[in-house]
Amino acid sequence: MVDRVEGMADAETPEVEAEELFAVADTHAAESEDARLKALLEAVVYVTEEPLSLAQITAALAQPRERVQTLLDELVAEYDKPEHGVTIREVAGGYKMTTKAEHHETVRIFVRNLKPPLKLSLPALETLAVIAYKQPVTTPEIMEIRGVQGAGVLKTLLDRKLIAEAGRKNVIGKPILYKTTKEFLVQFGLKDLSELPTLKEFEEIRRMAIDGETPEAAPAPPAEQS
């Protein structure tokens, strides 16, 4: 009887080993697919100029939202390691590849040597700050705060898509309201308006602009990949 039981156990061994082999193969296949998707995810985030939302990435890869979020979190963690000079972070409601904060100054100096930086005049910078902190705000309110006329400056900011109309204020004359745009967040490397520099930091921006330095430098926008 004992011999029979032992024989049955021996007979079942190949089946158990086969199941284990199939399980290992499935695991390796899943890991290989995750690695492929993560590589695609990295490429998609790298190649696009605008921040990509989770919904856009999910649609592009045709994968479940939860799986994409997991792989994206893993990718973000990998790029957070000190051996990487770039990182993936949330900007303006999406994900974007940028240089790390500790490398901003060195990268700026390098980029400035390649091409002239895009500059904002001091009046434009002041007007943009008023809109950013007081939005939505009207032209008369902006002029009251700054103490000068600024129609030309508003046009410049509108042309650069840093601000946009936000309806009209329900007062006599119904003046146009202005607010900052997604492009504003992208240009200054902000996740949302809660990351706006403090008034003290803005005064430093203003001082640098007066001294002839690039006014956009103080909020430390990450250098963008092309």
Secondary structure by P-SEA (a helix, b strand, c coil): caaaaaaaaaaaaaaaaaaaaaaaaaaaaaaaaaaaaaaaaaaaaaaccccccaaaaaaaacccaaaaaaaaaaaaaaaacccccbbbbbcccbbbbbccccaaaaaaaaaaaacccccccaaaaaaaaaaaacccccaaaaaaaaccccaaaaaaaaaacccccccccccccccbbbbbcaaaaaaaccccccccccaaaaaaaaaaaaaccccccccccccccc
